[in-house]
Amino acid sequence: MCQHEEFHANVDVGRITRGEGGPVYAYMADVKISCVQCGMVFRFKGMPGGLDWERPTCNFLRDEATLPIEPADARLS
């Protein structure tokens, strides 16, 4: 049985615009984590499913978290 001692994290960052070529109004980071040794996918606990531009969520299988992010120089919400 694998002890899950090493991990791989994949992060895709998206810029959300209002229409094709429109201004960016949000940024999202999609995160997936798996064990390097056995390939087991890790699930995110305690997050609601769905998509929300203001709060962390996860997909139906809970294996991908979607996190709203912003640049450090953005006005704090």
mmCIF file of the N, C-alpha and C atoms, coordinates in Angstrom:
data_MODEL
# 
_entry.id   MODEL 
# 
loop_
_atom_site.group_PDB 
_atom_site.id 
_atom_site.type_symbol 
_atom_site.label_atom_id 
_atom_site.label_alt_id 
_atom_site.label_comp_id 
_atom_site.label_asym_id 
_atom_site.label_entity_id 
_atom_site.label_seq_id 
_atom_site.pdbx_PDB_ins_code 
_atom_site.Cartn_x 
_atom_site.Cartn_y 
_atom_site.Cartn_z 
_atom_site.occupancy 
_atom_site.B_iso_or_equiv 
_atom_site.pdbx_formal_charge 
_atom_site.auth_seq_id 
_atom_site.auth_comp_id 
_atom_site.auth_asym_id 
_atom_site.auth_atom_id 
_atom_site.pdbx_PDB_model_num 
ATOM 1   N N  . MET A 1 1  ? 0.840   -1.179 0.000   1.00 0.00 ? 1  MET A N  1 
ATOM 2   C CA . MET A 1 1  ? 0.000   0.000  0.000   1.00 0.00 ? 1  MET A CA 1 
ATOM 3   C C  . MET A 1 1  ? 0.892   1.252  0.000   1.00 0.00 ? 1  MET A C  1 
ATOM 4   N N  . CYS A 1 2  ? 0.562   2.190  -0.848  1.00 0.00 ? 2  CYS A N  1 
ATOM 5   C CA . CYS A 1 2  ? 1.354   3.413  -0.999  1.00 0.00 ? 2  CYS A CA 1 
ATOM 6   C C  . CYS A 1 2  ? 1.194   4.315  0.223   1.00 0.00 ? 2  CYS A C  1 
ATOM 7   N N  . GLN A 1 3  ? 2.297   4.924  0.643   1.00 0.00 ? 3  GLN A N  1 
ATOM 8   C CA . GLN A 1 3  ? 2.283   5.841  1.788   1.00 0.00 ? 3  GLN A CA 1 
ATOM 9   C C  . GLN A 1 3  ? 2.031   7.296  1.376   1.00 0.00 ? 3  GLN A C  1 
ATOM 10  N N  . HIS A 1 4  ? 1.909   7.547  0.060   1.00 0.00 ? 4  HIS A N  1 
ATOM 11  C CA . HIS A 1 4  ? 1.658   8.899  -0.461  1.00 0.00 ? 4  HIS A CA 1 
ATOM 12  C C  . HIS A 1 4  ? 2.637   9.913  0.140   1.00 0.00 ? 4  HIS A C  1 
ATOM 13  N N  . GLU A 1 5  ? 3.913   9.762  -0.205  1.00 0.00 ? 5  GLU A N  1 
ATOM 14  C CA . GLU A 1 5  ? 4.960   10.611 0.356   1.00 0.00 ? 5  GLU A CA 1 
ATOM 15  C C  . GLU A 1 5  ? 5.422   11.725 -0.578  1.00 0.00 ? 5  GLU A C  1 
ATOM 16  N N  . GLU A 1 6  ? 5.102   11.623 -1.867  1.00 0.00 ? 6  GLU A N  1 
ATOM 17  C CA . GLU A 1 6  ? 5.470   12.657 -2.835  1.00 0.00 ? 6  GLU A CA 1 
ATOM 18  C C  . GLU A 1 6  ? 4.245   13.023 -3.653  1.00 0.00 ? 6  GLU A C  1 
ATOM 19  N N  . PHE A 1 7  ? 4.128   14.306 -3.968  1.00 0.00 ? 7  PHE A N  1 
ATOM 20  C CA . PHE A 1 7  ? 2.919   14.781 -4.639  1.00 0.00 ? 7  PHE A CA 1 
ATOM 21  C C  . PHE A 1 7  ? 3.249   15.584 -5.883  1.00 0.00 ? 7  PHE A C  1 
ATOM 22  N N  . HIS A 1 8  ? 2.321   15.558 -6.808  1.00 0.00 ? 8  HIS A N  1 
ATOM 23  C CA . HIS A 1 8  ? 2.392   16.404 -7.997  1.00 0.00 ? 8  HIS A CA 1 
ATOM 24  C C  . HIS A 1 8  ? 1.152   17.291 -7.964  1.00 0.00 ? 8  HIS A C  1 
ATOM 25  N N  . ALA A 1 9  ? 1.360   18.589 -8.126  1.00 0.00 ? 9  ALA A N  1 
ATOM 26  C CA . ALA A 1 9  ? 0.236   19.526 -8.186  1.00 0.00 ? 9  ALA A CA 1 
ATOM 27  C C  . ALA A 1 9  ? 0.250   20.209 -9.543  1.00 0.00 ? 9  ALA A C  1 
ATOM 28  N N  . ASN A 1 10 ? -0.884  20.223 -10.185 1.00 0.00 ? 10 ASN A N  1 
ATOM 29  C CA . ASN A 1 10 ? -1.031  20.911 -11.455 1.00 0.00 ? 10 ASN A CA 1 
ATOM 30  C C  . ASN A 1 10 ? -1.948  22.112 -11.226 1.00 0.00 ? 10 ASN A C  1 
ATOM 31  N N  . VAL A 1 11 ? -1.470  23.282 -11.645 1.00 0.00 ? 11 VAL A N  1 
ATOM 32  C CA . VAL A 1 11 ? -2.257  24.506 -11.484 1.00 0.00 ? 11 VAL A CA 1 
ATOM 33  C C  . VAL A 1 11 ? -2.395  25.185 -12.843 1.00 0.00 ? 11 VAL A C  1 
ATOM 34  N N  . ASP A 1 12 ? -3.610  25.413 -13.264 1.00 0.00 ? 12 ASP A N  1 
ATOM 35  C CA . ASP A 1 12 ? -3.908  26.181 -14.474 1.00 0.00 ? 12 ASP A CA 1 
ATOM 36  C C  . ASP A 1 12 ? -4.543  27.492 -14.040 1.00 0.00 ? 12 ASP A C  1 
ATOM 37  N N  . VAL A 1 13 ? -4.004  28.604 -14.519 1.00 0.00 ? 13 VAL A N  1 
ATOM 38  C CA . VAL A 1 13 ? -4.547  29.912 -14.164 1.00 0.00 ? 13 VAL A CA 1 
ATOM 39  C C  . VAL A 1 13 ? -5.268  30.496 -15.372 1.00 0.00 ? 13 VAL A C  1 
ATOM 40  N N  . GLY A 1 14 ? -6.495  30.929 -15.140 1.00 0.00 ? 14 GLY A N  1 
ATOM 41  C CA . GLY A 1 14 ? -7.289  31.498 -16.216 1.00 0.00 ? 14 GLY A CA 1 
ATOM 42  C C  . GLY A 1 14 ? -7.632  32.945 -15.962 1.00 0.00 ? 14 GLY A C  1 
ATOM 43  N N  . ARG A 1 15 ? -7.710  33.703 -17.047 1.00 0.00 ? 15 ARG A N  1 
ATOM 44  C CA . ARG A 1 15 ? -8.155  35.100 -16.995 1.00 0.00 ? 15 ARG A CA 1 
ATOM 45  C C  . ARG A 1 15 ? -9.581  35.118 -17.520 1.00 0.00 ? 15 ARG A C  1 
ATOM 46  N N  . ILE A 1 16 ? -10.493 35.620 -16.742 1.00 0.00 ? 16 ILE A N  1 
ATOM 47  C CA . ILE A 1 16 ? -11.906 35.642 -17.111 1.00 0.00 ? 16 ILE A CA 1 
ATOM 48  C C  . ILE A 1 16 ? -12.232 37.029 -17.675 1.00 0.00 ? 16 ILE A C  1 
ATOM 49  N N  . THR A 1 17 ? -12.740 37.058 -18.904 1.00 0.00 ? 17 THR A N  1 
ATOM 50  C CA . THR A 1 17 ? -13.038 38.325 -19.567 1.00 0.00 ? 17 THR A CA 1 
ATOM 51  C C  . THR A 1 17 ? -14.529 38.446 -19.864 1.00 0.00 ? 17 THR A C  1 
ATOM 52  N N  . ARG A 1 18 ? -14.935 39.657 -20.120 1.00 0.00 ? 18 ARG A N  1 
ATOM 53  C CA . ARG A 1 18 ? -16.318 39.910 -20.553 1.00 0.00 ? 18 ARG A CA 1 
ATOM 54  C C  . ARG A 1 18 ? -16.323 39.879 -22.073 1.00 0.00 ? 18 ARG A C  1 
ATOM 55  N N  . GLY A 1 19 ? -16.582 38.698 -22.627 1.00 0.00 ? 19 GLY A N  1 
ATOM 56  C CA . GLY A 1 19 ? -16.597 38.532 -24.081 1.00 0.00 ? 19 GLY A CA 1 
ATOM 57  C C  . GLY A 1 19 ? -15.196 38.378 -24.651 1.00 0.00 ? 19 GLY A C  1 
ATOM 58  N N  . GLU A 1 20 ? -15.129 37.969 -25.888 1.00 0.00 ? 20 GLU A N  1 
ATOM 59  C CA . GLU A 1 20 ? -13.859 37.765 -26.593 1.00 0.00 ? 20 GLU A CA 1 
ATOM 60  C C  . GLU A 1 20 ? -13.062 39.068 -26.648 1.00 0.00 ? 20 GLU A C  1 
ATOM 61  N N  . GLY A 1 21 ? -11.861 39.054 -26.066 1.00 0.00 ? 21 GLY A N  1 
ATOM 62  C CA . GLY A 1 21 ? -11.004 40.230 -26.088 1.00 0.00 ? 21 GLY A CA 1 
ATOM 63  C C  . GLY A 1 21 ? -11.415 41.347 -25.147 1.00 0.00 ? 21 GLY A C  1 
ATOM 64  N N  . GLY A 1 22 ? -12.437 41.081 -24.332 1.00 0.00 ? 22 GLY A N  1 
ATOM 65  C CA . GLY A 1 22 ? -12.916 42.104 -23.404 1.00 0.00 ? 22 GLY A CA 1 
ATOM 66  C C  . GLY A 1 22 ? -11.990 42.264 -22.210 1.00 0.00 ? 22 GLY A C  1 
ATOM 67  N N  . PRO A 1 23 ? -12.304 43.193 -21.324 1.00 0.00 ? 23 PRO A N  1 
ATOM 68  C CA . PRO A 1 23 ? -11.457 43.423 -20.149 1.00 0.00 ? 23 PRO A CA 1 
ATOM 69  C C  . PRO A 1 23 ? -11.503 42.234 -19.180 1.00 0.00 ? 23 PRO A C  1 
ATOM 70  N N  . VAL A 1 24 ? -10.377 41.990 -18.527 1.00 0.00 ? 24 VAL A N  1 
ATOM 71  C CA . VAL A 1 24 ? -10.290 40.924 -17.528 1.00 0.00 ? 24 VAL A CA 1 
ATOM 72  C C  . VAL A 1 24 ? -10.985 41.404 -16.259 1.00 0.00 ? 24 VAL A C  1 
ATOM 73  N N  . TYR A 1 25 ? -11.903 40.599 -15.740 1.00 0.00 ? 25 TYR A N  1 
ATOM 74  C CA . TYR A 1 25 ? -12.570 40.987 -14.497 1.00 0.00 ? 25 TYR A CA 1 
ATOM 75  C C  . TYR A 1 25 ? -12.350 39.977 -13.379 1.00 0.00 ? 25 TYR A C  1 
ATOM 76  N N  . ALA A 1 26 ? -11.714 38.837 -13.673 1.00 0.00 ? 26 ALA A N  1 
ATOM 77  C CA . ALA A 1 26 ? -11.449 37.852 -12.628 1.00 0.00 ? 26 ALA A CA 1 
ATOM 78  C C  . ALA A 1 26 ? -10.324 36.922 -13.081 1.00 0.00 ? 26 ALA A C  1 
ATOM 79  N N  . TYR A 1 27 ? -9.688  36.308 -12.091 1.00 0.00 ? 27 TYR A N  1 
ATOM 80  C CA . TYR A 1 27 ? -8.669  35.286 -12.336 1.00 0.00 ? 27 TYR A CA 1 
ATOM 81  C C  . TYR A 1 27 ? -9.051  34.056 -11.528 1.00 0.00 ? 27 TYR A C  1 
ATOM 82  N N  . MET A 1 28 ? -8.825  32.887 -12.089 1.00 0.00 ? 28 MET A N  1 
ATOM 83  C CA . MET A 1 28 ? -9.154  31.639 -11.411 1.00 0.00 ? 28 MET A CA 1 
ATOM 84  C C  . MET A 1 28 ? -7.964  30.687 -11.510 1.00 0.00 ? 28 MET A C  1 
ATOM 85  N N  . ALA A 1 29 ? -7.710  29.936 -10.437 1.00 0.00 ? 29 ALA A N  1 
ATOM 86  C CA . ALA A 1 29 ? -6.684  28.900 -10.444 1.00 0.00 ? 29 ALA A CA 1 
ATOM 87  C C  . ALA A 1 29 ? -7.386  27.554 -10.265 1.00 0.00 ? 29 ALA A C  1 
ATOM 88  N N  . ASP A 1 30 ? -7.185  26.662 -11.220 1.00 0.00 ? 30 ASP A N  1 
ATOM 89  C CA . ASP A 1 30 ? -7.721  25.302 -11.130 1.00 0.00 ? 30 ASP A CA 1 
ATOM 90  C C  . ASP A 1 30 ? -6.585  24.399 -10.668 1.00 0.00 ? 30 ASP A C  1 
ATOM 91  N N  . VAL A 1 31 ? -6.796  23.682 -9.557  1.00 0.00 ? 31 VAL A N  1 
ATOM 92  C CA . VAL A 1 31 ? -5.748  22.898 -8.918  1.00 0.00 ? 31 VAL A CA 1 
ATOM 93  C C  . VAL A 1 31 ? -6.134  21.424 -8.869  1.00 0.00 ? 31 VAL A C  1 
ATOM 94  N N  . LYS A 1 32 ? -5.180  20.551 -9.269  1.00 0.00 ? 32 LYS A N  1 
ATOM 95  C CA . LYS A 1 32 ? -5.331  19.101 -9.139  1.00 0.00 ? 32 LYS A CA 1 
ATOM 96  C C  . LYS A 1 32 ? -4.086  18.572 -8.455  1.00 0.00 ? 32 LYS A C  1 
ATOM 97  N N  . ILE A 1 33 ? -4.245  17.579 -7.569  1.00 0.00 ? 33 ILE A N  1 
ATOM 98  C CA . ILE A 1 33 ? -3.122  16.992 -6.837  1.00 0.00 ? 33 ILE A CA 1 
ATOM 99  C C  . ILE A 1 33 ? -3.185  15.477 -6.948  1.00 0.00 ? 33 ILE A C  1 
ATOM 100 N N  . SER A 1 34 ? -2.015  14.863 -7.172  1.00 0.00 ? 34 SER A N  1 
ATOM 101 C CA . SER A 1 34 ? -1.937  13.404 -7.227  1.00 0.00 ? 34 SER A CA 1 
ATOM 102 C C  . SER A 1 34 ? -0.644  12.924 -6.570  1.00 0.00 ? 34 SER A C  1 
ATOM 103 N N  . CYS A 1 35 ? -0.608  11.655 -6.216  1.00 0.00 ? 35 CYS A N  1 
ATOM 104 C CA . CYS A 1 35 ? 0.573   11.032 -5.632  1.00 0.00 ? 35 CYS A CA 1 
ATOM 105 C C  . CYS A 1 35 ? 1.552   10.677 -6.756  1.00 0.00 ? 35 CYS A C  1 
ATOM 106 N N  . VAL A 1 36 ? 2.812   11.067 -6.604  1.00 0.00 ? 36 VAL A N  1 
ATOM 107 C CA . VAL A 1 36 ? 3.825   10.773 -7.614  1.00 0.00 ? 36 VAL A CA 1 
ATOM 108 C C  . VAL A 1 36 ? 4.077   9.266  -7.693  1.00 0.00 ? 36 VAL A C  1 
ATOM 109 N N  . GLN A 1 37 ? 4.094   8.579  -6.558  1.00 0.00 ? 37 GLN A N  1 
ATOM 110 C CA . GLN A 1 37 ? 4.455   7.164  -6.529  1.00 0.00 ? 37 GLN A CA 1 
ATOM 111 C C  . GLN A 1 37 ? 3.392   6.254  -7.154  1.00 0.00 ? 37 GLN A C  1 
ATOM 112 N N  . CYS A 1 38 ? 2.135   6.472  -6.831  1.00 0.00 ? 38 CYS A N  1 
ATOM 113 C CA . CYS A 1 38 ? 1.101   5.541  -7.316  1.00 0.00 ? 38 CYS A CA 1 
ATOM 114 C C  . CYS A 1 38 ? 0.092   6.173  -8.267  1.00 0.00 ? 38 CYS A C  1 
ATOM 115 N N  . GLY A 1 39 ? 0.114   7.496  -8.387  1.00 0.00 ? 39 GLY A N  1 
ATOM 116 C CA . GLY A 1 39 ? -0.816  8.168  -9.291  1.00 0.00 ? 39 GLY A CA 1 
ATOM 117 C C  . GLY A 1 39 ? -2.184  8.450  -8.698  1.00 0.00 ? 39 GLY A C  1 
ATOM 118 N N  . MET A 1 40 ? -2.401  8.076  -7.438  1.00 0.00 ? 40 MET A N  1 
ATOM 119 C CA . MET A 1 40 ? -3.714  8.298  -6.809  1.00 0.00 ? 40 MET A CA 1 
ATOM 120 C C  . MET A 1 40 ? -4.067  9.780  -6.823  1.00 0.00 ? 40 MET A C  1 
ATOM 121 N N  . VAL A 1 41 ? -5.282  10.063 -7.251  1.00 0.00 ? 41 VAL A N  1 
ATOM 122 C CA . VAL A 1 41 ? -5.789  11.434 -7.282  1.00 0.00 ? 41 VAL A CA 1 
ATOM 123 C C  . VAL A 1 41 ? -6.290  11.791 -5.887  1.00 0.00 ? 41 VAL A C  1 
ATOM 124 N N  . PHE A 1 42 ? -5.995  13.001 -5.439  1.00 0.00 ? 42 PHE A N  1 
ATOM 125 C CA . PHE A 1 42 ? -6.488  13.479 -4.153  1.00 0.00 ? 42 PHE A CA 1 
ATOM 126 C C  . PHE A 1 42 ? -7.719  14.339 -4.374  1.00 0.00 ? 42 PHE A C  1 
ATOM 127 N N  . ARG A 1 43 ? -8.654  14.253 -3.407  1.00 0.00 ? 43 ARG A N  1 
ATOM 128 C CA . ARG A 1 43 ? -9.890  15.013 -3.490  1.00 0.00 ? 43 ARG A CA 1 
ATOM 129 C C  . ARG A 1 43 ? -9.861  16.162 -2.497  1.00 0.00 ? 43 ARG A C  1 
ATOM 130 N N  . PHE A 1 44 ? -10.601 17.192 -2.813  1.00 0.00 ? 44 PHE A N  1 
ATOM 131 C CA . PHE A 1 44 ? -10.715 18.371 -1.956  1.00 0.00 ? 44 PHE A CA 1 
ATOM 132 C C  . PHE A 1 44 ? -11.923 18.208 -1.042  1.00 0.00 ? 44 PHE A C  1 
ATOM 133 N N  . LYS A 1 45 ? -11.716 18.421 0.242   1.00 0.00 ? 45 LYS A N  1 
ATOM 134 C CA . LYS A 1 45 ? -12.768 18.249 1.241   1.00 0.00 ? 45 LYS A CA 1 
ATOM 135 C C  . LYS A 1 45 ? -13.295 19.610 1.689   1.00 0.00 ? 45 LYS A C  1 
ATOM 136 N N  . GLY A 1 46 ? -14.578 19.670 2.009   1.00 0.00 ? 46 GLY A N  1 
ATOM 137 C CA . GLY A 1 46 ? -15.154 20.852 2.617   1.00 0.00 ? 46 GLY A CA 1 
ATOM 138 C C  . GLY A 1 46 ? -15.467 22.001 1.678   1.00 0.00 ? 46 GLY A C  1 
ATOM 139 N N  . MET A 1 47 ? -15.367 21.777 0.369   1.00 0.00 ? 47 MET A N  1 
ATOM 140 C CA . MET A 1 47 ? -15.681 22.829 -0.599  1.00 0.00 ? 47 MET A CA 1 
ATOM 141 C C  . MET A 1 47 ? -16.999 22.521 -1.283  1.00 0.00 ? 47 MET A C  1 
ATOM 142 N N  . PRO A 1 48 ? -17.818 23.539 -1.492  1.00 0.00 ? 48 PRO A N  1 
ATOM 143 C CA . PRO A 1 48 ? -19.052 23.303 -2.241  1.00 0.00 ? 48 PRO A CA 1 
ATOM 144 C C  . PRO A 1 48 ? -18.742 23.044 -3.711  1.00 0.00 ? 48 PRO A C  1 
ATOM 145 N N  . GLY A 1 49 ? -19.613 22.325 -4.363  1.00 0.00 ? 49 GLY A N  1 
ATOM 146 C CA . GLY A 1 49 ? -19.463 22.090 -5.792  1.00 0.00 ? 49 GLY A CA 1 
ATOM 147 C C  . GLY A 1 49 ? -19.972 23.280 -6.584  1.00 0.00 ? 49 GLY A C  1 
ATOM 148 N N  . GLY A 1 50 ? -19.562 23.357 -7.831  1.00 0.00 ? 50 GLY A N  1 
ATOM 149 C CA . GLY A 1 50 ? -20.042 24.420 -8.705  1.00 0.00 ? 50 GLY A CA 1 
ATOM 150 C C  . GLY A 1 50 ? -18.952 25.392 -9.077  1.00 0.00 ? 50 GLY A C  1 
ATOM 151 N N  . LEU A 1 51 ? -19.358 26.590 -9.463  1.00 0.00 ? 51 LEU A N  1 
ATOM 152 C CA . LEU A 1 51 ? -18.427 27.633 -9.879  1.00 0.00 ? 51 LEU A CA 1 
ATOM 153 C C  . LEU A 1 51 ? -18.877 28.949 -9.285  1.00 0.00 ? 51 LEU A C  1 
ATOM 154 N N  . ASP A 1 52 ? -17.943 29.638 -8.627  1.00 0.00 ? 52 ASP A N  1 
ATOM 155 C CA . ASP A 1 52 ? -18.255 30.915 -7.984  1.00 0.00 ? 52 ASP A CA 1 
ATOM 156 C C  . ASP A 1 52 ? -17.046 31.818 -8.173  1.00 0.00 ? 52 ASP A C  1 
ATOM 157 N N  . TRP A 1 53 ? -17.238 33.013 -8.695  1.00 0.00 ? 53 TRP A N  1 
ATOM 158 C CA . TRP A 1 53 ? -16.111 33.925 -8.959  1.00 0.00 ? 53 TRP A CA 1 
ATOM 159 C C  . TRP A 1 53 ? -15.528 34.504 -7.678  1.00 0.00 ? 53 TRP A C  1 
ATOM 160 N N  . GLU A 1 54 ? -16.192 34.330 -6.533  1.00 0.00 ? 54 GLU A N  1 
ATOM 161 C CA . GLU A 1 54 ? -15.749 34.934 -5.275  1.00 0.00 ? 54 GLU A CA 1 
ATOM 162 C C  . GLU A 1 54 ? -15.311 33.933 -4.207  1.00 0.00 ? 54 GLU A C  1 
ATOM 163 N N  . ARG A 1 55 ? -15.661 32.653 -4.345  1.00 0.00 ? 55 ARG A N  1 
ATOM 164 C CA . ARG A 1 55 ? -15.357 31.662 -3.303  1.00 0.00 ? 55 ARG A CA 1 
ATOM 165 C C  . ARG A 1 55 ? -14.792 30.379 -3.912  1.00 0.00 ? 55 ARG A C  1 
ATOM 166 N N  . PRO A 1 56 ? -13.906 29.681 -3.169  1.00 0.00 ? 56 PRO A N  1 
ATOM 167 C CA . PRO A 1 56 ? -13.380 28.404 -3.658  1.00 0.00 ? 56 PRO A CA 1 
ATOM 168 C C  . PRO A 1 56 ? -14.492 27.375 -3.832  1.00 0.00 ? 56 PRO A C  1 
ATOM 169 N N  . THR A 1 57 ? -14.407 26.604 -4.906  1.00 0.00 ? 57 THR A N  1 
ATOM 170 C CA . THR A 1 57 ? -15.352 25.524 -5.172  1.00 0.00 ? 57 THR A CA 1 
ATOM 171 C C  . THR A 1 57 ? -14.589 24.324 -5.726  1.00 0.00 ? 57 THR A C  1 
ATOM 172 N N  . CYS A 1 58 ? -15.282 23.213 -5.903  1.00 0.00 ? 58 CYS A N  1 
ATOM 173 C CA . CYS A 1 58 ? -14.664 22.053 -6.539  1.00 0.00 ? 58 CYS A CA 1 
ATOM 174 C C  . CYS A 1 58 ? -15.657 21.452 -7.527  1.00 0.00 ? 58 CYS A C  1 
ATOM 175 N N  . ASN A 1 59 ? -15.130 20.582 -8.391  1.00 0.00 ? 59 ASN A N  1 
ATOM 176 C CA . ASN A 1 59 ? -15.993 19.935 -9.368  1.00 0.00 ? 59 ASN A CA 1 
ATOM 177 C C  . ASN A 1 59 ? -16.760 18.787 -8.706  1.00 0.00 ? 59 ASN A C  1 
ATOM 178 N N  . PHE A 1 60 ? -17.618 18.142 -9.467  1.00 0.00 ? 60 PHE A N  1 
ATOM 179 C CA . PHE A 1 60 ? -18.485 17.076 -8.964  1.00 0.00 ? 60 PHE A CA 1 
ATOM 180 C C  . PHE A 1 60 ? -17.691 15.933 -8.333  1.00 0.00 ? 60 PHE A C  1 
ATOM 181 N N  . LEU A 1 61 ? -16.549 15.562 -8.932  1.00 0.00 ? 61 LEU A N  1 
ATOM 182 C CA . LEU A 1 61 ? -15.734 14.464 -8.406  1.00 0.00 ? 61 LEU A CA 1 
ATOM 183 C C  . LEU A 1 61 ? -14.839 14.896 -7.239  1.00 0.00 ? 61 LEU A C  1 
ATOM 184 N N  . ARG A 1 62 ? -14.795 16.187 -6.946  1.00 0.00 ? 62 ARG A N  1 
ATOM 185 C CA . ARG A 1 62 ? -13.985 16.791 -5.888  1.00 0.00 ? 62 ARG A CA 1 
ATOM 186 C C  . ARG A 1 62 ? -12.483 16.611 -6.125  1.00 0.00 ? 62 ARG A C  1 
ATOM 187 N N  . ASP A 1 63 ? -12.077 16.323 -7.363  1.00 0.00 ? 63 ASP A N  1 
ATOM 188 C CA . ASP A 1 63 ? -10.650 16.141 -7.651  1.00 0.00 ? 63 ASP A CA 1 
ATOM 189 C C  . ASP A 1 63 ? -10.008 17.386 -8.271  1.00 0.00 ? 63 ASP A C  1 
ATOM 190 N N  . GLU A 1 64 ? -10.782 18.449 -8.433  1.00 0.00 ? 64 GLU A N  1 
ATOM 191 C CA . GLU A 1 64 ? -10.245 19.706 -8.952  1.00 0.00 ? 64 GLU A CA 1 
ATOM 192 C C  . GLU A 1 64 ? -10.887 20.865 -8.202  1.00 0.00 ? 64 GLU A C  1 
ATOM 193 N N  . ALA A 1 65 ? -10.027 21.696 -7.606  1.00 0.00 ? 65 ALA A N  1 
ATOM 194 C CA . ALA A 1 65 ? -10.505 22.886 -6.906  1.00 0.00 ? 65 ALA A CA 1 
ATOM 195 C C  . ALA A 1 65 ? -10.376 24.078 -7.835  1.00 0.00 ? 65 ALA A C  1 
ATOM 196 N N  . THR A 1 66 ? -11.361 24.947 -7.806  1.00 0.00 ? 66 THR A N  1 
ATOM 197 C CA . THR A 1 66 ? -11.309 26.207 -8.543  1.00 0.00 ? 66 THR A CA 1 
ATOM 198 C C  . THR A 1 66 ? -11.255 27.318 -7.509  1.00 0.00 ? 66 THR A C  1 
ATOM 199 N N  . LEU A 1 67 ? -10.159 28.091 -7.564  1.00 0.00 ? 67 LEU A N  1 
ATOM 200 C CA . LEU A 1 67 ? -9.903  29.102 -6.551  1.00 0.00 ? 67 LEU A CA 1 
ATOM 201 C C  . LEU A 1 67 ? -9.868  30.486 -7.182  1.00 0.00 ? 67 LEU A C  1 
ATOM 202 N N  . PRO A 1 68 ? -10.715 31.414 -6.742  1.00 0.00 ? 68 PRO A N  1 
ATOM 203 C CA . PRO A 1 68 ? -10.615 32.782 -7.229  1.00 0.00 ? 68 PRO A CA 1 
ATOM 204 C C  . PRO A 1 68 ? -9.325  33.393 -6.682  1.00 0.00 ? 68 PRO A C  1 
ATOM 205 N N  . ILE A 1 69 ? -8.581  34.067 -7.527  1.00 0.00 ? 69 ILE A N  1 
ATOM 206 C CA . ILE A 1 69 ? -7.331  34.708 -7.111  1.00 0.00 ? 69 ILE A CA 1 
ATOM 207 C C  . ILE A 1 69 ? -7.308  36.133 -7.637  1.00 0.00 ? 69 ILE A C  1 
ATOM 208 N N  . GLU A 1 70 ? -6.385  36.930 -7.106  1.00 0.00 ? 70 GLU A N  1 
ATOM 209 C CA . GLU A 1 70 ? -6.221  38.297 -7.598  1.00 0.00 ? 70 GLU A CA 1 
ATOM 210 C C  . GLU A 1 70 ? -4.768  38.702 -7.416  1.00 0.00 ? 70 GLU A C  1 
ATOM 211 N N  . PRO A 1 71 ? -4.299  39.661 -8.225  1.00 0.00 ? 71 PRO A N  1 
ATOM 212 C CA . PRO A 1 71 ? -2.933  40.157 -8.063  1.00 0.00 ? 71 PRO A CA 1 
ATOM 213 C C  . PRO A 1 71 ? -2.770  40.814 -6.692  1.00 0.00 ? 71 PRO A C  1 
ATOM 214 N N  . ALA A 1 72 ? -1.569  40.777 -6.144  1.00 0.00 ? 72 ALA A N  1 
ATOM 215 C CA . ALA A 1 72 ? -1.307  41.340 -4.805  1.00 0.00 ? 72 ALA A CA 1 
ATOM 216 C C  . ALA A 1 72 ? -1.573  42.845 -4.747  1.00 0.00 ? 72 ALA A C  1 
ATOM 217 N N  . ASP A 1 73 ? -1.504  43.513 -5.889  1.00 0.00 ? 73 ASP A N  1 
ATOM 218 C CA . ASP A 1 73 ? -1.748  44.949 -5.875  1.00 0.00 ? 73 ASP A CA 1 
ATOM 219 C C  . ASP A 1 73 ? -3.217  45.308 -6.076  1.00 0.00 ? 73 ASP A C  1 
ATOM 220 N N  . ALA A 1 74 ? -4.080  44.303 -6.134  1.00 0.00 ? 74 ALA A N  1 
ATOM 221 C CA . ALA A 1 74 ? -5.516  44.561 -6.290  1.00 0.00 ? 74 ALA A CA 1 
ATOM 222 C C  . ALA A 1 74 ? -6.087  45.094 -4.984  1.00 0.00 ? 74 ALA A C  1 
ATOM 223 N N  . ARG A 1 75 ? -7.125  45.893 -5.108  1.00 0.00 ? 75 ARG A N  1 
ATOM 224 C CA . ARG A 1 75 ? -7.821  46.393 -3.915  1.00 0.00 ? 75 ARG A CA 1 
ATOM 225 C C  . ARG A 1 75 ? -8.409  45.198 -3.162  1.00 0.00 ? 75 ARG A C  1 
ATOM 226 N N  . LEU A 1 76 ? -8.187  45.111 -1.862  1.00 0.00 ? 76 LEU A N  1 
ATOM 227 C CA . LEU A 1 76 ? -8.691  43.989 -1.083  1.00 0.00 ? 76 LEU A CA 1 
ATOM 228 C C  . LEU A 1 76 ? -10.206 43.991 -1.074  1.00 0.00 ? 76 LEU A C  1 
ATOM 229 N N  . SER A 1 77 ? -10.794 42.767 -1.334  1.00 0.00 ? 77 SER A N  1 
ATOM 230 C CA . SER A 1 77 ? -12.246 42.675 -1.350  1.00 0.00 ? 77 SER A CA 1 
ATOM 231 C C  . SER A 1 77 ? -12.800 42.387 0.020   1.00 0.00 ? 77 SER A C  1 
# 
